[in-house]
Amino acid sequence: SPRMADTKKQLKIATGAVNRTRKEVNSYKKEADKLKDKLEALKASGADEHDVRKQEELIAESASMVTDSERRLETVVDELQQQVTAASGEGEDVTSSEEYTNAQAALAPPQ
């Protein structure tokens, strides 16, 4: 039915958003770790105070990107959870679909 096709399409879109945003969060976290390592190296090498401060600013900026992306992830996960809950009442054609399975996998906490 058109409604079922629409449900699957919405699940697919929301699942993509969760997976993309999760990758983004991980990428920002890796970047933040690299910046912190670089700061430690600067301090250890007795780098110029200005360079150290500049690096600390980059770290603060990076931390804010992590926070923002984590907040976005929470939002898209909530939206997907609501869609999965709604879809679960739409019968086996939806709940046995690849879209539904992928949506549930995206909601499972990453290992």
C-alpha positions in Angstrom: 0.0 0.0 0.0 1.1 3.6 -0.5 1.1 4.1 3.3 3.4 1.1 3.8 5.8 2.3 1.1 5.8 5.8 2.7 6.5 4.2 6.2 9.4 2.3 4.8 10.7 5.4 3.0 10.5 7.4 6.2 12.3 4.7 8.1 15.0 4.6 5.5 15.5 8.4 5.7 15.6 8.5 9.5 17.9 5.5 9.7 20.3 7.3 7.3 20.2 10.4 9.4 21.1 8.4 12.6 23.9 6.6 10.9 25.4 9.7 9.3 25.1 11.7 12.5 26.7 8.9 14.5 29.7 8.9 12.1 29.9 12.7 12.4 30.0 12.4 16.3 32.8 9.8 16.1 34.8 11.9 13.6 34.5 15.0 15.8 35.6 13.0 18.8 38.7 11.6 16.9 39.5 15.2 15.8 39.2 16.4 19.4 41.6 13.7 20.6 44.1 14.6 17.9 44.0 18.2 19.0 44.5 17.3 22.6 47.5 15.1 21.7 49.0 18.0 19.7 48.5 20.3 22.7 50.3 17.9 25.0 53.2 17.7 22.5 53.3 21.5 22.2 53.5 21.9 26.0 56.1 19.1 26.3 58.3 20.8 23.7 58.1 24.1 25.5 56.2 25.8 22.6 55.4 29.5 22.5 52.6 30.5 24.8 50.7 32.0 21.8 50.8 28.6 20.0 49.6 26.8 23.1 46.7 29.3 23.5 45.8 28.9 19.8 45.7 25.1 20.2 43.5 25.5 23.4 41.0 27.6 21.3 40.9 24.9 18.7 40.2 22.3 21.4 37.3 24.4 22.8 35.9 24.8 19.3 36.2 21.1 18.7 34.5 20.2 22.0 31.6 22.4 21.0 31.3 20.6 17.7 31.2 17.3 19.6 28.5 18.6 21.9 26.4 19.9 19.0 26.7 16.7 17.0 25.8 14.6 20.1 22.7 16.8 20.6 21.8 16.3 16.9 22.3 12.5 17.3 20.0 12.4 20.3 17.3 14.2 18.3 17.5 12.0 15.2 17.6 8.8 17.4 14.4 10.0 19.2 12.8 10.7 15.8 13.8 7.2 14.5 12.6 5.6 17.7 9.2 7.2 17.3 9.0 6.0 13.7 9.9 2.5 14.6 7.3 2.4 17.4 4.7 3.7 15.0 5.8 1.3 12.2 5.6 -1.7 14.6 1.8 -1.4 14.6 1.6 -1.5 10.8 1.8 -5.2 10.3 4.3 -7.8 9.2 4.9 -6.2 5.7 6.6 -3.4 7.5 8.1 -5.1 10.5 9.7 -7.8 8.3 11.1 -5.3 5.9 14.8 -4.5 5.4 14.0 -0.8 6.3 12.5 -1.8 9.7 15.5 -4.2 10.5 18.0 -1.5 9.5 16.2 1.1 11.7 16.3 -1.2 14.7 20.0 -1.9 14.1 20.7 1.9 14.0 18.9 2.2 17.4 21.0 -0.5 19.0 23.8 1.0 21.0 27.0 0.9 19.1 29.6 -1.6 20.4 
